[in-house]
């Protein structure tokens, strides 16, 4: 049990027929079908899919209230124009009818291939079945129903003094900071004002979802949302609740990182010594997305020159004579040249499935963290076909 761990929520998932055999739809709803406080963050890609446009308009119009979200996987309903928006509305209305609630409080999310109309002939008949299967025990089925090329479901539960946060997510490719081809759904039984909850979710996303960079591609459908049902009342410690939300988001982020398409190694990248935090983020993004860097990670090769070359081409301040590169705390380069180091310890660190890298730019005190993955044959194979 994950996304339904917080009191007051039910969920379901099933195979409707969008995919050949795997689960491809999910529904998450309040137990009493009444709208509750909802905060959300969305992709910053300007080529937004109709479901994202619909959800943003709905939450803006109703002041951040939702009773349910219906999700399909296998088809992103992106690049589908006005017809795609109407299909998203049809999903919304069908779910509202099946739940006995207002469509003004039903959100819609889609994920999968771009540019193909939704198969409404299989989606709409499945909606009443989803509603009929809703239960507290249905969180695991819902977590399976939102997956695309993921290999495993991603679920989390964080408990505090008088609150619980549950969550589920999907995502393993087309992932870059400012959200990714990821959907994340969180619930809590805490009572948190919408403005406060929105700020918390944004902050948690910035330190988790927005630090993951699989391939530099920001998707059309990225969405993270949290429903606050309020059954347990206001958190005794709002700061502790915010930390719990950040922990839940980080946990889901790491699960996505470890399930990244073709991933064999994961890099915890820390850029320090930048002129500003903003410049550190730019440099970190340039390093994590550099194919030469990613290939060296695949080969467990501590090729520090590629890191500095990527940072040096990012358009940020770099004082080479003050720069340094460290792998697992082992300094391998300083001032733009290699320095003596423990080669055996370095090799052992790089052969792990996770390793740490620090790139110091020597230009100030700014810093940023990012999670990157290697580039190998598995990623190319996964992304060479559209179905």
DODOBA-75870 format. One record per residue (C-alpha): residue in three letters; y, x, z. Coordinates in Angstrom, 3 decimals, always signed. Layout:
N
REC  ALA  Y  X  Z
...
This chain:
387
REC  UNK  +0.000  +0.000  +0.000
REC  UNK  +3.362  +1.469  -0.943
REC  UNK  +6.103  -0.590  -2.552
REC  UNK  +4.996  -3.551  -0.420
REC  UNK  +4.823  -1.536  +2.820
REC  UNK  +8.199  -2.905  +3.893
REC  UNK  +7.975  -6.421  +5.282
REC  UNK  +8.966  -9.237  +2.952
REC  UNK  +7.738  -7.976  -0.421
REC  UNK  +4.807  -8.754  -2.701
REC  UNK  +3.678  -7.233  -5.991
REC  UNK  +1.104  -7.448  -8.751
REC  UNK  +0.004  -5.581  -11.860
REC  UNK  -2.295  -6.346  -14.779
REC  UNK  -3.278  -5.599  -18.371
REC  UNK  -1.460  -7.959  -20.720
REC  UNK  -2.326  -6.341  -24.051
REC  UNK  +0.671  -4.133  -24.818
REC  UNK  -1.686  -1.167  -24.430
REC  UNK  -5.279  -1.121  -25.579
REC  UNK  -6.890  -1.172  -22.168
REC  UNK  -4.753  +0.175  -19.331
REC  UNK  -2.519  -1.903  -17.029
REC  UNK  +0.835  -2.510  -18.706
REC  UNK  +2.808  -5.031  -16.648
REC  UNK  +3.985  -5.307  -13.062
REC  UNK  +5.990  -7.699  -10.934
REC  UNK  +7.718  -6.974  -7.627
REC  UNK  +9.297  -9.847  -5.703
REC  UNK  +10.528  -10.944  -2.324
REC  UNK  +7.868  -12.854  -0.442
REC  UNK  +10.031  -15.962  -0.101
REC  UNK  +11.500  -15.570  -3.633
REC  UNK  +15.001  -15.403  -2.181
REC  UNK  +17.498  -12.803  -3.431
REC  UNK  +18.212  -9.810  -1.236
REC  UNK  +20.593  -6.856  -1.413
REC  UNK  +19.828  -4.612  -4.368
REC  UNK  +21.314  -1.243  -5.347
REC  UNK  +20.472  +0.586  -8.567
REC  UNK  +21.265  +3.663  -10.613
REC  UNK  +20.694  +3.865  -14.350
REC  UNK  +20.444  +6.339  -17.198
REC  UNK  +23.640  +8.031  -18.344
REC  UNK  +22.368  +8.062  -21.919
REC  UNK  +24.856  +6.085  -24.038
REC  UNK  +21.948  +4.756  -26.113
REC  UNK  +20.869  +2.353  -23.373
REC  UNK  +17.919  +0.042  -23.832
REC  UNK  +18.525  -3.730  -23.611
REC  UNK  +16.796  -4.064  -20.202
REC  UNK  +19.234  -1.523  -18.735
REC  UNK  +22.175  -3.391  -20.239
REC  UNK  +20.823  -6.663  -18.864
REC  UNK  +20.262  -5.313  -15.342
REC  UNK  +23.688  -3.683  -15.147
REC  UNK  +25.357  -6.911  -16.227
REC  UNK  +23.307  -8.986  -13.767
REC  UNK  +24.038  -6.823  -10.720
REC  UNK  +27.717  -6.608  -11.638
REC  UNK  +27.905  -10.376  -11.976
REC  UNK  +26.065  -11.372  -8.789
REC  UNK  +27.374  -8.646  -6.475
REC  UNK  +24.084  -6.766  -6.141
REC  UNK  +21.457  -9.396  -5.385
REC  UNK  +17.898  -9.647  -6.728
REC  UNK  +14.713  -11.491  -5.895
REC  UNK  +12.376  -9.747  -8.328
REC  UNK  +11.918  -7.226  -11.090
REC  UNK  +9.444  -7.624  -13.925
REC  UNK  +8.272  -4.478  -15.700
REC  UNK  +6.321  -3.694  -18.836
REC  UNK  +4.998  -0.310  -19.941
REC  UNK  +3.888  +0.902  -23.349
REC  UNK  +7.065  -0.288  -25.070
REC  UNK  +10.618  +0.658  -24.046
REC  UNK  +12.348  -2.228  -25.813
REC  UNK  +14.916  +0.404  -26.868
REC  UNK  +16.494  +0.688  -30.280
REC  UNK  +15.765  -3.000  -30.741
REC  UNK  +19.315  -4.378  -30.904
REC  UNK  +20.268  -7.970  -30.201
REC  UNK  +16.680  -9.140  -30.658
REC  UNK  +15.598  -6.730  -27.935
REC  UNK  +18.227  -8.097  -25.576
REC  UNK  +16.963  -11.624  -26.225
REC  UNK  +13.406  -10.445  -25.522
REC  UNK  +14.538  -8.949  -22.211
REC  UNK  +16.208  -12.253  -21.356
REC  UNK  +13.014  -14.097  -22.275
REC  UNK  +11.049  -11.892  -19.858
REC  UNK  +13.680  -12.553  -17.222
REC  UNK  +13.581  -16.323  -17.679
REC  UNK  +9.789  -16.454  -17.805
REC  UNK  +9.558  -14.526  -14.537
REC  UNK  +12.191  -16.720  -12.892
REC  UNK  +10.344  -19.849  -13.927
REC  UNK  +7.012  -18.532  -12.685
REC  UNK  +8.576  -17.533  -9.359
REC  UNK  +10.648  -20.670  -8.919
REC  UNK  +13.867  -18.718  -8.591
REC  UNK  +17.048  -18.266  -10.587
REC  UNK  +17.054  -15.961  -13.607
REC  UNK  +20.384  -14.680  -12.285
REC  UNK  +18.365  -12.805  -9.665
REC  UNK  +15.523  -11.384  -11.803
REC  UNK  +15.738  -7.831  -13.134
REC  UNK  +13.820  -6.462  -16.128
REC  UNK  +12.569  -2.942  -16.844
REC  UNK  +10.649  -1.559  -19.812
REC  UNK  +9.212  +1.873  -20.575
REC  UNK  +7.285  +3.359  -23.471
REC  UNK  +7.872  +4.004  -27.140
REC  UNK  +11.328  +3.515  -28.675
REC  UNK  +12.238  +1.442  -31.722
REC  UNK  +9.412  -1.097  -31.678
REC  UNK  +9.951  -4.788  -30.795
REC  UNK  +8.243  -6.058  -27.670
REC  UNK  +4.995  -7.959  -28.316
REC  UNK  +6.240  -11.131  -26.694
REC  UNK  +3.109  -12.984  -27.740
REC  UNK  +1.140  -11.068  -25.101
REC  UNK  +3.928  -10.496  -22.571
REC  UNK  +5.038  -14.087  -21.962
REC  UNK  +1.540  -15.530  -21.312
REC  UNK  +0.939  -12.755  -18.789
REC  UNK  +3.985  -13.572  -16.655
REC  UNK  +2.520  -16.642  -14.855
REC  UNK  -0.652  -14.629  -14.203
REC  UNK  +1.415  -11.896  -12.612
REC  UNK  +3.259  -14.378  -10.432
REC  UNK  -0.006  -15.965  -9.374
REC  UNK  -1.453  -12.602  -8.377
REC  UNK  +1.448  -11.544  -6.155
REC  UNK  +0.387  -10.292  -2.743
REC  UNK  +1.209  -7.708  -0.117
REC  UNK  -1.914  -5.856  -1.229
REC  UNK  -0.730  -5.799  -4.856
REC  UNK  +1.440  -2.689  -4.637
REC  UNK  -1.243  -0.366  -5.994
REC  UNK  -1.859  -2.592  -9.020
REC  UNK  +1.887  -2.744  -9.668
REC  UNK  +2.142  +1.056  -9.461
REC  UNK  -0.550  +1.308  -12.149
REC  UNK  +1.113  -1.313  -14.351
REC  UNK  +4.330  +0.687  -14.796
REC  UNK  +2.693  +3.928  -16.037
REC  UNK  +2.940  +5.302  -19.575
REC  UNK  +1.620  +8.823  -20.223
REC  UNK  +1.301  +9.402  -16.475
REC  UNK  -2.104  +10.503  -15.275
REC  UNK  -1.783  +9.100  -11.765
REC  UNK  +0.170  +6.428  -9.939
REC  UNK  +3.069  +7.583  -7.771
REC  UNK  +3.583  +5.832  -4.444
REC  UNK  +5.346  +6.601  -1.177
REC  UNK  +5.893  +5.154  +2.301
REC  UNK  +8.439  +6.448  +4.816
REC  UNK  +8.724  +4.870  +8.258
REC  UNK  +11.631  +5.086  +10.694
REC  UNK  +12.472  +3.782  +14.141
REC  UNK  +12.932  +0.162  +13.084
REC  UNK  +12.502  +0.240  +9.311
REC  UNK  +10.073  +1.050  +6.516
REC  UNK  +10.746  +2.219  +2.970
REC  UNK  +8.079  +1.761  +0.321
REC  UNK  +8.213  +2.885  -3.260
REC  UNK  +6.541  +3.453  -6.590
REC  UNK  +7.608  +5.380  -9.675
REC  UNK  +6.525  +6.456  -13.122
REC  UNK  +7.548  +9.385  -15.237
REC  UNK  +6.111  +12.607  -16.600
REC  UNK  +7.985  +13.346  -19.808
REC  UNK  +11.409  +12.923  -21.430
REC  UNK  +12.849  +13.890  -18.069
REC  UNK  +16.198  +15.580  -17.460
REC  UNK  +18.902  +15.410  -14.784
REC  UNK  +21.083  +12.273  -14.742
REC  UNK  +17.886  +10.283  -14.528
REC  UNK  +14.844  +10.639  -16.647
REC  UNK  +12.136  +8.654  -18.462
REC  UNK  +11.370  +7.368  -15.099
REC  UNK  +11.375  +4.090  -13.303
REC  UNK  +11.517  +4.015  -9.521
REC  UNK  +11.299  +0.914  -7.367
REC  UNK  +11.926  +1.064  -3.629
REC  UNK  +11.921  -1.608  -0.950
REC  UNK  +12.984  -1.695  +2.682
REC  UNK  +12.957  -4.220  +5.484
REC  UNK  +16.236  -2.798  +6.800
REC  UNK  +19.506  -4.695  +6.503
REC  UNK  +21.994  -2.378  +4.784
REC  UNK  +25.264  -3.499  +3.148
REC  UNK  +25.223  -3.221  -0.639
REC  UNK  +28.050  -0.651  -0.867
REC  UNK  +26.377  +1.548  +1.732
REC  UNK  +22.969  +1.174  +0.105
REC  UNK  +24.411  +2.022  -3.316
REC  UNK  +26.010  +5.198  -1.968
REC  UNK  +22.771  +6.177  -0.242
REC  UNK  +20.695  +5.644  -3.377
REC  UNK  +23.158  +7.621  -5.483
REC  UNK  +23.118  +10.503  -3.003
REC  UNK  +19.323  +10.427  -2.730
REC  UNK  +18.965  +10.372  -6.523
REC  UNK  +21.317  +13.333  -6.915
REC  UNK  +19.142  +15.471  -4.643
REC  UNK  +15.808  +14.298  -6.067
REC  UNK  +15.444  +12.436  -9.365
REC  UNK  +18.469  +14.192  -10.841
REC  UNK  +17.096  +17.648  -10.049
REC  UNK  +13.931  +17.226  -12.110
REC  UNK  +14.037  +18.689  -15.603
REC  UNK  +10.820  +18.502  -17.607
REC  UNK  +12.172  +18.810  -21.137
REC  UNK  +15.928  +18.232  -21.136
REC  UNK  +15.597  +14.748  -22.625
REC  UNK  +17.489  +11.944  -20.879
REC  UNK  +15.822  +8.636  -21.645
REC  UNK  +17.201  +5.295  -22.747
REC  UNK  +15.567  +3.294  -19.944
REC  UNK  +15.875  +5.295  -16.729
REC  UNK  +16.294  +3.110  -13.669
REC  UNK  +15.928  +3.476  -9.925
REC  UNK  +16.492  +0.533  -7.629
REC  UNK  +16.044  -0.436  -4.006
REC  UNK  +15.671  -3.914  -2.542
REC  UNK  +16.784  -4.342  +1.084
REC  UNK  +15.186  -7.459  +2.544
REC  UNK  +16.696  -7.142  +6.009
REC  UNK  +13.806  -8.533  +8.040
REC  UNK  +14.052  -5.756  +10.624
REC  UNK  +17.822  -5.954  +10.909
REC  UNK  +20.309  -3.110  +10.677
REC  UNK  +18.903  +0.419  +11.149
REC  UNK  +19.541  +1.802  +14.624
REC  UNK  +20.579  +5.051  +12.957
REC  UNK  +22.050  +4.725  +9.444
REC  UNK  +21.964  +8.489  +8.929
REC  UNK  +18.254  +8.558  +9.724
REC  UNK  +17.700  +5.753  +7.234
REC  UNK  +19.619  +7.686  +4.568
REC  UNK  +17.445  +10.726  +5.248
REC  UNK  +14.364  +8.531  +4.956
REC  UNK  +15.514  +7.209  +1.590
REC  UNK  +16.181  +10.759  +0.395
REC  UNK  +12.714  +11.776  +1.587
REC  UNK  +11.096  +8.901  -0.324
REC  UNK  +12.957  +9.824  -3.502
REC  UNK  +12.041  +13.513  -3.133
REC  UNK  +8.388  +12.628  -2.631
REC  UNK  +8.336  +10.521  -5.795
REC  UNK  +10.190  +13.271  -7.662
REC  UNK  +7.590  +15.881  -6.729
REC  UNK  +4.788  +13.541  -7.742
REC  UNK  +6.458  +13.156  -11.154
REC  UNK  +6.941  +16.915  -11.421
REC  UNK  +3.268  +17.612  -10.737
REC  UNK  +2.282  +15.009  -13.334
REC  UNK  +4.696  +16.295  -16.009
REC  UNK  +3.329  +16.240  -19.531
REC  UNK  +1.358  +19.419  -20.149
REC  UNK  +2.554  +20.994  -16.893
REC  UNK  +0.565  +23.901  -15.458
REC  UNK  +3.296  +25.544  -13.341
REC  UNK  +6.339  +24.255  -11.497
REC  UNK  +9.498  +26.250  -10.798
REC  UNK  +11.829  +25.643  -7.852
REC  UNK  +15.013  +27.017  -9.390
REC  UNK  +18.016  +27.896  -7.213
REC  UNK  +21.205  +29.046  -8.907
REC  UNK  +23.603  +30.711  -6.489
REC  UNK  +26.829  +32.660  -6.732
REC  UNK  +28.367  +30.322  -9.285
REC  UNK  +32.096  +29.701  -9.614
REC  UNK  +31.443  +26.104  -8.476
REC  UNK  +28.569  +23.742  -7.752
REC  UNK  +29.251  +22.087  -11.104
REC  UNK  +28.885  +25.397  -12.947
REC  UNK  +25.716  +26.129  -10.977
REC  UNK  +24.239  +22.837  -12.201
REC  UNK  +25.156  +23.691  -15.790
REC  UNK  +23.501  +27.103  -15.511
REC  UNK  +20.408  +25.668  -13.830
REC  UNK  +20.039  +23.071  -16.564
REC  UNK  +20.382  +25.751  -19.265
REC  UNK  +17.686  +27.867  -17.625
REC  UNK  +15.255  +25.016  -16.962
REC  UNK  +15.544  +23.719  -20.547
REC  UNK  +15.267  +27.100  -22.291
REC  UNK  +12.016  +27.183  -24.261
REC  UNK  +11.677  +30.963  -23.937
REC  UNK  +12.008  +30.669  -20.170
REC  UNK  +9.539  +27.785  -20.042
REC  UNK  +7.016  +29.718  -22.125
REC  UNK  +7.287  +32.683  -19.762
REC  UNK  +6.569  +30.327  -16.879
REC  UNK  +3.471  +29.106  -18.699
REC  UNK  +2.317  +32.711  -18.944
REC  UNK  +3.226  +33.446  -15.291
REC  UNK  +5.522  +36.160  -16.649
REC  UNK  +8.531  +37.083  -14.443
REC  UNK  +10.707  +37.730  -17.479
REC  UNK  +14.005  +37.859  -15.620
REC  UNK  +16.044  +38.777  -18.706
REC  UNK  +15.423  +35.360  -20.200
REC  UNK  +16.870  +33.739  -17.083
REC  UNK  +20.102  +35.706  -17.234
REC  UNK  +20.316  +35.245  -20.998
REC  UNK  +20.032  +31.472  -20.586
REC  UNK  +22.654  +31.463  -17.837
REC  UNK  +24.901  +33.740  -19.872
REC  UNK  +24.890  +31.331  -22.798
REC  UNK  +25.678  +28.271  -20.666
REC  UNK  +29.454  +28.706  -20.819
REC  UNK  +29.855  +29.328  -17.095
REC  UNK  +31.276  +32.291  -15.201
REC  UNK  +28.811  +35.175  -14.871
REC  UNK  +29.680  +38.546  -13.343
REC  UNK  +26.745  +40.617  -14.556
REC  UNK  +27.495  +43.601  -12.283
REC  UNK  +27.187  +41.268  -9.247
REC  UNK  +24.231  +39.255  -10.525
REC  UNK  +20.679  +39.251  -9.212
REC  UNK  +17.336  +37.628  -9.981
REC  UNK  +14.614  +36.980  -7.405
REC  UNK  +11.127  +35.502  -7.729
REC  UNK  +9.713  +34.258  -4.435
REC  UNK  +12.367  +36.220  -2.590
REC  UNK  +11.394  +39.435  -4.404
REC  UNK  +14.437  +40.951  -6.091
REC  UNK  +13.512  +42.104  -9.583
REC  UNK  +16.962  +42.624  -11.103
REC  UNK  +20.425  +43.429  -9.835
REC  UNK  +23.616  +44.095  -11.761
REC  UNK  +21.887  +43.153  -14.986
REC  UNK  +19.136  +45.784  -14.732
REC  UNK  +15.644  +45.887  -13.283
REC  UNK  +15.200  +47.266  -9.779
REC  UNK  +12.095  +48.635  -8.021
REC  UNK  +9.956  +45.892  -6.474
REC  UNK  +6.447  +45.066  -5.261
REC  UNK  +4.734  +44.278  -8.556
REC  UNK  +1.510  +43.071  -6.920
REC  UNK  +3.317  +40.623  -4.649
REC  UNK  +5.344  +39.409  -7.625
REC  UNK  +2.209  +38.822  -9.706
REC  UNK  +0.542  +36.914  -6.901
REC  UNK  +3.603  +34.697  -6.512
REC  UNK  +3.838  +33.952  -10.226
REC  UNK  +0.156  +33.033  -10.525
REC  UNK  +0.612  +30.077  -8.200
REC  UNK  +1.070  +26.554  -9.499
REC  UNK  +4.511  +26.552  -7.870
REC  UNK  +6.951  +29.438  -7.626
REC  UNK  +10.538  +29.978  -6.501
REC  UNK  +13.324  +31.552  -8.563
REC  UNK  +16.861  +32.470  -7.543
REC  UNK  +19.461  +33.429  -10.113
REC  UNK  +22.674  +34.732  -8.553
REC  UNK  +25.620  +34.630  -10.953
REC  UNK  +27.945  +36.822  -8.902
REC  UNK  +30.959  +34.634  -9.618
REC  UNK  +31.523  +32.618  -6.438
REC  UNK  +29.795  +30.460  -3.826
REC  UNK  +28.626  +27.515  -5.915
REC  UNK  +24.952  +26.612  -5.968
REC  UNK  +22.514  +24.094  -7.373
REC  UNK  +18.799  +23.402  -7.239
REC  UNK  +16.571  +22.144  -10.007
REC  UNK  +12.865  +21.572  -10.508
REC  UNK  +11.564  +22.863  -13.846
REC  UNK  +8.160  +23.049  -15.472
REC  UNK  +6.500  +25.319  -17.987
REC  UNK  +5.972  +24.655  -21.693
REC  UNK  +2.473  +24.857  -23.045
REC  UNK  +0.112  +23.269  -25.592
REC  UNK  -0.383  +20.165  -23.452
REC  UNK  +3.232  +19.060  -23.823
REC  UNK  +3.198  +19.557  -27.598
REC  UNK  -0.042  +17.604  -27.948
REC  UNK  +1.284  +14.717  -25.840
REC  UNK  +4.494  +14.430  -27.850
REC  UNK  +3.198  +14.969  -31.378
REC  UNK  +2.358  +11.310  -31.939
REC  UNK  +4.076  +8.044  -30.988
REC  UNK  +1.019  +6.050  -30.013
